[in-house]
Amino acid sequence: MAVGKPVLYSAWISSCSFRVRIALNLKGVDYEYRAVTWNDPDYEKINPIKYVPALVDGDFVVSDSLAIILYLEDKYSQHPLLPQDLKKKAINLQIANIVCSSIQPLQCYAVIGLLDGRLGSDESFQIVRTYIDKGFRAIEKLLEGCDSKYATGDEIQLADVFLAPQIHAGMTRFQIDMSKYPLLERFYKAYMEIPAFQVAVPEKQPDAPSPGV
Amino acid sequence: MRPPAPASPKLKLYSFWRSSCSQRVRIALNLKGLEYEYKPVNLLANEQSDPEFERLNPIKYVPALVDGDTVIADSFAILLYLEDMYPQHPLLPQDPQKRALNIQIASIVGSSIQPLQNYPNFIEEKLDSNKTIKWTQHHINRGFTALEKLLKGCNTTYATGNEIQLADVFLEPQIYGGVKRFGIDMSIYPVLARLHEAYMEHPAFLAALPEKQPDAPSS
């Protein structure tokens, strides 16, 4: 059976999907974009656990952005996202995990939706901002004195792939004032000059609502 | 029981007895036969905010690992560091698809379950204790349902084969905590329940249990 290009199941606004889109673009992997909505009944047949994003590569399905991106690292050696140096590799993994375990899970819809029954939406919003602030302050401390172009060097690496979508979400959805985080603010401006990041932004995805709607 | 560590082992693990993230690293150190000095950080007494610890890990979470002059924090980062530095008893298979499955399982635990079970600590003034336990149970059950689907048909000794791998190292602390602290009914998760029984026969897992740690309460 001929193996076609990989299929990415993604939602435009999902920062987890945004990470994978960046990684695919950086590695120059041509992929098919399939939009998933939260209650899509057909999606469960593709991915029984229904999480987004998911990558289908031939008959192999993998979901979870970290698992997908590390799978891409194994499969496509161009533009490696993890350095050889073990300390730098660990910092990249730590920053990725601060984002995907300590910040993003708190902002996803399921969490906010569940809380909304007991907390006002304002209070939920402030709690999310508190967690973003805590994570961003920690990353600023971790990278204190950083004078490289990006988080861990002059090449884009895993930490950057995770940081860009989180900063984007913080700014566009949670009114985060990035001037409080000078390193992250500087990195973000640098990311947004790179085509691989530009074409991956939520607003440019096929399932994004039209502007003005 | 592990033999006592030598006078000044190269490895130091900053850990809290009940922290499932710390438990993951304890299991991995045991599997790889690595001696380490246990450095307790009492989260209930806010010792994670001590300046010395904050220097090691600015986000002030346990675990943190010190290896000579190298400091690594975050359980996933530590485990992959141990994989690279101490390749005995590898936790990740060579096959990319099996590796991806292990990381996916680790991520479901590490991103979709564990962080949300801590969440009520911040908002417990808003929700009474009945509601906070239901909050935690909801997220554990949601994650266990997903894991059970992902592992459907698993007929190997452990989650992804007949050897312990990364997925197992993440699964067991979550299952143990779910049962011991949050009243999760494992009978509805037959694969996870079977895996839990298998882990509870393995010395590396037993020695890593919360109650066996130096900082566990004695009663």
Interface residues (C-beta under 8 A of the other chain):
Chain A: P48 I49 K50 Y51 F60 V62 S63 D64 S65 L66 A67 I68 L70 Y71 D74 K75 L86 K87 K89 A90 I91 L93 Q94 N97 I98 C100 S101 S102 Q104 P105 L106 A110 V111 L114 L115 R118 L119 E123 I127 T130 K134 G135 R137 A138 I139 K141 L142
Chain B: E54 P58 I59 K60 Y61 T70 I72 A73 D74 F76 A77 I78 L80 Y81 D84 M85 P96 Q97 R99 A100 L101 I103 Q104 S107 I108 G110 S111 S112 Q114 P115 L116 Y119 F122 I123 K126 L127 K131 W135 H138 R142 A146 K149 L150 K152
